[in-house]
Amino acid sequence: MNPLYDKFLNYIRCELNLSVHTVLSYTSDLRQWEEFSDSAFGAGFDPAATVANDLRMWVAHLSSCGVGTRTIRRKVQTMRAFFRYMMKRHGLKDNPALELVPARLPKTLPAVVRPEDMQRLLDAPCDRQNFIELRNRLIVTMLYSTGMRASELTGLRDADVDVRQGELKVLGKRNKERMIPFGKELADMITLYRTIRPATPAAELFVLEDGRPLAYRNLLGIVKENLAGRVTVARRTPHVLRHSFATDMLNGGAEITAVQQLLGHASLATTQIYTHLSYRELQHNYQQAHPRAQKKG
């Protein structure tokens, strides 16, 4: 890979403290761009010589290969970030990627678990002396009760969970710490889980049967298995539980700024998507309840 790309990746990793997943995505995008530019413009193509039309050719190539709109938008954002870095550190005068206008994404609302399905799931019988069953129920309960991200849960340290105060500390995007409160139900489950958890040198709260820390792929499997057959939502991922937390908080009367803080969103605009979900539920209730809304013809 061109040294300029390596320097950029090191910059976002060490100076901007972007997440591992983001760095991996940027790396993949830059590799694909380099492969295309070397093929189209000659081996060893100088990134600093890139013009907007070069990038348009790449976008057209990606589209012809069946790459989706969402993925192409992400790749364009990667190139914008790279050339922004080139302007800041290597004297580039213009950002050629700014001239690209990615196709608009269709407006889709996040998938959520219906509140009644969620309550039925969390109230279902669970062998609380069985480590696997208790751990898995605790994971689902914690994701729904706190709205934390999957990466925040797998990285959650045992020392950062205080059951007496009813609060925990997570490390979010860009290494930003935040405190999240939780209730007695979750505190009691954590206390019991700690008594039956296998002995482990791991600092993380959640571990496997052999004491190793829980990995992201393990978490995905646990959530998918626990939601299967119990909820109507098609997607069964940790992020769906995060969406459900936010939506139910707003429907329950929480201030949007409080939900923003709990979720760790840098911008209120990111949180506002959940107000649309709340309004959709309001519309549904109106259509079901009001006599004039039900009137045919």
Buried (B, 14 or more C-beta within 10 A) or exposed (E): EBEBBEEBBEBBBEEEEBBEEBBEBBBEBBEBBBEBBEEEBEEEBEBEEBEBEBBBBBBEBBEEEEBEEEEBBBBBBBBBBBBBBBEEEEEBEEBBBEEBEBEEEEEEEBBBBBBEBBEEBBEEEBEBEEBEBBBBBBBBBBBBBBBBBBBBBBBBBBEBBBBEEBBBBBBBBEEEEBEBEBEEEBBEBBEBBEEEBEEBEBEBBBBBEEEBBBEBEBBBEBBEEBBEEBBEBEBBBBBBBBBBBBBBBBBEEEEBEEBBBBBBBEEEEEBBBBBEBBEEBEEEEEEEEEEEEEEEE
